[in-house]
């Protein structure tokens, strides 16, 4: 999930272009390292571990945004929901839940892969509404960047 972070950084660090550029560059490098590690993985655990690093990076950026009071509080809650939903989808898919609990009954519908996609779609919806909340915060409510 690289695109939600673009919204978190761009709107959260709207007034500090240098910080926004460095955060985006650092996150992009973290994403590329994650991809390289996932592509070399030989086991499920090796494939899932790099995503924890990427998730930690996203949470650190979101925590910095919240701690410094940047962006819309409503958007911060939505971006936090993105992290929760995305993590839940990853855990469900990685652990093969719920089909592991009831073998053979969830092969066609409601298997872990489908649930992960449903949660990912919910993430996209939260990012959309978070971006809209940040847009309202900065542009429609007439806020200006401090000097």
Backbone torsions as a table, in degrees:
resi	resn	phi	psi	omega
1	UNK	NA	89.1	179.6
2	UNK	-94.4	-33.8	-171.8
3	UNK	-68.4	-36.4	177.4
4	UNK	-58.6	-34.7	-178.1
5	UNK	-65.8	-30.2	177.2
6	UNK	-60.8	-41.5	178.4
7	UNK	-67.3	-44.3	-178.3
8	UNK	-59.3	-44.2	-177.7
9	UNK	-75.8	-49.4	-175.4
10	UNK	-59.9	-45.3	-179.1
11	UNK	-81.9	-34.6	-178.4
12	UNK	-71.5	-31.6	-179.3
13	UNK	-115.6	36.3	-177.8
14	UNK	-55.2	-37.0	-176.7
15	UNK	-90.0	-6.5	-177.7
16	UNK	-126.3	83.5	-175.7
17	UNK	-61.3	-34.8	-179.6
18	UNK	-67.0	-47.0	178.5
19	UNK	-61.6	-41.6	-179.8
20	UNK	-60.8	-45.1	-179.8
21	UNK	-62.7	-43.9	-179.2
22	UNK	-67.1	-40.7	178.2
23	UNK	-64.3	-42.3	178.9
24	UNK	-65.1	-40.6	178.4
25	UNK	-64.2	-45.6	178.8
26	UNK	-61.6	-42.3	-179.9
27	UNK	-68.0	-38.4	177.5
28	UNK	-63.1	-43.1	176.9
29	UNK	-63.0	-41.1	176.4
30	UNK	-61.0	-41.3	179.3
31	UNK	-65.3	-41.8	178.3
32	UNK	-65.5	-39.2	176.1
33	UNK	-64.2	-41.5	177.3
34	UNK	-59.0	-46.8	179.7
35	UNK	-60.7	-44.0	179.1
36	UNK	-62.0	-42.0	-179.8
37	UNK	-68.3	-38.7	179.7
38	UNK	-65.5	-41.0	-178.2
39	UNK	-68.7	-23.9	178.5
40	UNK	-92.1	-8.1	-174.3
41	UNK	-65.8	143.6	179.0
42	UNK	-109.8	-17.3	179.7
43	UNK	-125.7	167.4	178.6
44	UNK	-63.5	-42.5	180.0
45	UNK	-61.8	-40.6	177.7
46	UNK	-67.4	-28.8	-179.9
47	UNK	-78.0	-33.6	-177.8
48	UNK	-84.2	-31.0	-176.1
49	UNK	-56.5	-43.9	179.9
50	UNK	-61.5	-29.1	179.1
51	UNK	-68.2	-27.1	175.0
52	UNK	-65.3	-39.3	176.5
53	UNK	-61.5	-45.6	179.8
54	UNK	-65.3	-40.6	178.0
55	UNK	-63.6	-40.3	176.9
56	UNK	-60.8	-42.1	179.1
57	UNK	-62.6	-43.7	178.7
58	UNK	-62.5	-43.3	-179.5
59	UNK	-65.8	-36.9	178.3
60	UNK	-64.3	-41.9	178.7
61	UNK	-66.7	-42.4	178.0
62	UNK	-64.1	-40.0	177.9
63	UNK	-63.5	-39.8	177.6
64	UNK	-64.2	-39.8	178.8
65	UNK	-63.0	-45.7	-178.6
66	UNK	-69.7	-44.6	-176.8
67	UNK	-63.0	-31.9	-179.5
68	UNK	-92.8	3.3	176.8
69	UNK	68.9	30.5	-177.4
70	UNK	-93.5	145.6	176.5
71	UNK	77.6	-178.5	-178.2
72	UNK	-79.5	133.5	175.2
73	UNK	-59.2	-36.5	177.9
74	UNK	-64.3	-40.6	178.4
75	UNK	-66.8	-38.7	178.3
76	UNK	-59.6	-40.4	177.9
77	UNK	-64.9	-40.2	179.3
78	UNK	-67.4	-39.9	178.6
79	UNK	-67.9	-32.6	174.6
80	UNK	-65.7	-39.9	176.7
81	UNK	-61.5	-36.7	176.8
82	UNK	-58.5	-45.2	-179.6
83	UNK	-64.5	-42.5	179.5
84	UNK	-64.5	-47.2	-178.8
85	UNK	-64.9	-42.8	179.6
86	UNK	-64.0	-41.9	178.1
87	UNK	-66.0	-41.5	178.6
88	UNK	-61.9	-42.4	178.1
89	UNK	-63.2	-41.1	178.5
90	UNK	-65.2	-41.9	179.5
91	UNK	-66.7	-45.4	178.7
92	UNK	-58.9	-46.0	-177.7
93	UNK	-68.9	-42.5	-179.1
94	UNK	-67.4	-36.9	-178.8
95	UNK	-87.0	-5.2	-178.7
96	UNK	57.4	43.2	175.0
97	UNK	-98.2	141.8	8.9
98	UNK	-95.1	-2.0	-175.0
99	UNK	-64.7	-21.8	176.5
100	UNK	-68.3	-31.0	-178.4
101	UNK	-76.4	-33.2	179.7
102	UNK	-131.0	78.3	-175.4
103	UNK	-57.7	135.0	175.4
104	UNK	85.9	-16.6	-176.2
105	UNK	-91.5	-20.1	-176.7
106	UNK	-120.0	30.9	-179.4
107	UNK	-74.4	-30.0	-175.7
108	UNK	-96.7	-43.6	-176.6
109	UNK	-130.7	147.8	177.1
110	UNK	62.4	31.5	174.8
111	UNK	-83.2	171.7	-173.2
112	UNK	-59.9	-38.0	-179.1
113	UNK	-65.9	-41.6	178.4
114	UNK	-67.1	-41.4	178.3
115	UNK	-62.9	-38.3	177.4
116	UNK	-61.3	-41.5	179.1
117	UNK	-68.2	-36.2	176.9
118	UNK	-63.6	-44.6	178.9
119	UNK	-66.5	-35.2	176.5
120	UNK	-65.0	-40.4	176.7
121	UNK	-63.1	-38.7	176.2
122	UNK	-64.1	-35.5	175.9
123	UNK	-60.8	-45.1	-179.7
124	UNK	-61.0	-41.8	178.3
125	UNK	-63.3	-42.1	177.9
126	UNK	-64.4	-39.9	178.1
127	UNK	-63.4	-42.3	179.0
128	UNK	-59.0	-49.7	-179.0
129	UNK	-70.1	-32.3	175.2
130	UNK	-64.4	-43.4	176.6
131	UNK	-62.1	-39.9	178.4
132	UNK	-65.4	-39.8	178.7
133	UNK	-65.3	-40.7	176.9
134	UNK	-65.9	-39.1	178.1
135	UNK	-61.9	-44.8	177.0
136	UNK	-60.8	-43.8	-177.5
137	UNK	-57.8	-45.9	-174.6
138	UNK	-88.7	-42.3	-169.6
139	UNK	-103.7	-40.2	-175.3
140	UNK	-84.7	-24.2	178.1
141	UNK	-94.1	3.6	173.2
142	UNK	72.8	23.8	178.4
143	UNK	-74.0	148.5	176.8
144	UNK	-125.8	154.7	179.4
145	UNK	-71.2	137.2	176.6
146	UNK	-68.6	150.0	-178.4
147	UNK	-88.6	NA	NA
